[in-house]
Amino acid sequence: MWPVARKGGTGDENCTGTELYMADNSTTNQYTVLHLGKFYPPHNGGIETHLRYLAVQEARHANVNVLVANTVCRNEHSILEGVKVKRVARWGTVASMPICPGLTQAIRRSSADLVHMHVPNPGAAFSFLSSGHRGKLAITHHADTMGRETLRRLSDRFVRAAMERASVIIATSHRYLDSSPELAPYREKCRVIPLGINVDPLIEGEHRIEEATDSGERPSILAIGRLVPYKGFDVLIRAMDHVDANLTLIGTGPQAPQLQALIDTKGLQKRIRLLGRVDDLRPYFKAASAFVMPSVTRAEAFGIVQIEAMAAGLPVINTDIDSGVPEVSLDGKTGLTVTPGDEYALAEAIQLLLSRSDLREQFGRAAKERVLREFTADRMVERTIAVYAEVLSEH
């Protein structure tokens, strides 16, 4: 899946390998893009997945470099699917922010025409401003910074400075743009480009479902995500107490022990499976009757996994949080939207879909059509390149 040409770094930025890596290839492409993110696949995460889709597709049109933090204290260079990726030595982490002293110099040495920063990422904002890079700046604002008051007292000043410096700020949904206090001062420079995915693996071919199928006669519903409070999986587990179905919950995270304890307390061990990490989700999409995204706060800014479920033809049950989530899967068209945190409303929606095969099929077809129309990687890149052209044409 990952064709790699790799050269490990020693931390010495003067080594020949680093010089060769950072130089732009001689091609007929007209411009070079440098993406700044926190991490990059195979590191898991919604922003990381988005960055990969965007970079790989953009590499067909431009020279694309990616700068991110490594998971260890050394520099690493690789070429992944045509994208040049540098993972900068990480010395530690503070409040989920990787500490990479070498990032500023790496940005300074890039000759990119346009730097595309993915936030929230205060470390990247600080490093970009410190670098003195003269290229154009685009920012994709994936979410507001939630909580972390101590970090924000230190970082808000240069995050705002980066937003001021940007030629354009990309929001992932109209709903998030309208509700974000961080974006409000810069609304005139904002553009909305929804996230997109490569749908082909989800809609092509047959996938074995034996290992993904629950035992017993009950229908199965599916939920996927990091096991953290804002995902609302505790609400879903309580809702399962009122639903005659099985639940497969895929994901890892700090809330796993509490969720397992809730399952045990409710006596739902035979109907709810916590599977942890799963590399291939396709059999689970194939085996499920519906997908549930029970998020309870706007920390869930978009929910790219619901696009994957929709591409696989699943109806989605999501929640009416003040973010892009209900803007992706539409209530009454591709699924159902319920009040966040309401276990009874969630259970009622699940039971309705499970009792109505016609409704599941109708929503599932509409969900797949909506993804193909609005949320493909090709469509996302087409819109993004149009924004790049607008920015690069400015003087």
HUGIGI-V81867 format. One record per run of one state. SS is the DSSP state (helix for helix, strand for strand, loop for the rest). FROM is the first residue (numbers start at 0). LEN is the number of residues. If there is no record, write none. Layout:
BEGIN
ss=[SS,SS]
from=[FROM,FROM]
len=[LEN,LEN]
END
This chain:
BEGIN
ss=[loop,strand,loop,helix,loop,strand,loop,helix,loop,strand,loop,strand,loop,strand,loop,strand,loop,strand,loop,helix,loop,strand,loop,helix,loop,strand,loop,helix,loop,strand,loop,helix,loop,helix,loop,helix,strand,loop,strand,loop,helix,loop,helix,loop,strand,loop,helix,loop,helix,loop,strand,loop,helix,loop,strand,loop,helix,loop,strand,loop,helix,loop,strand,loop,helix,loop,strand,loop,strand,loop,helix,loop,helix,loop,strand,helix,loop]
from=[0,3,8,15,22,31,36,45,58,62,69,75,80,82,88,91,94,96,99,102,108,113,119,121,131,135,141,148,165,167,171,173,179,180,184,186,189,192,196,197,199,203,209,212,219,224,228,231,232,240,245,250,255,266,271,276,281,287,289,292,303,311,315,319,324,328,330,331,334,338,342,355,356,374,375,376,392]
len=[3,5,7,7,9,5,9,13,4,7,6,5,2,6,3,3,2,3,3,6,5,6,2,10,4,6,7,17,2,4,2,6,1,4,2,3,3,4,1,2,4,6,3,7,5,4,3,1,8,5,5,5,11,5,5,5,6,2,3,11,8,4,4,5,4,2,1,3,4,4,13,1,18,1,1,16,3]
END
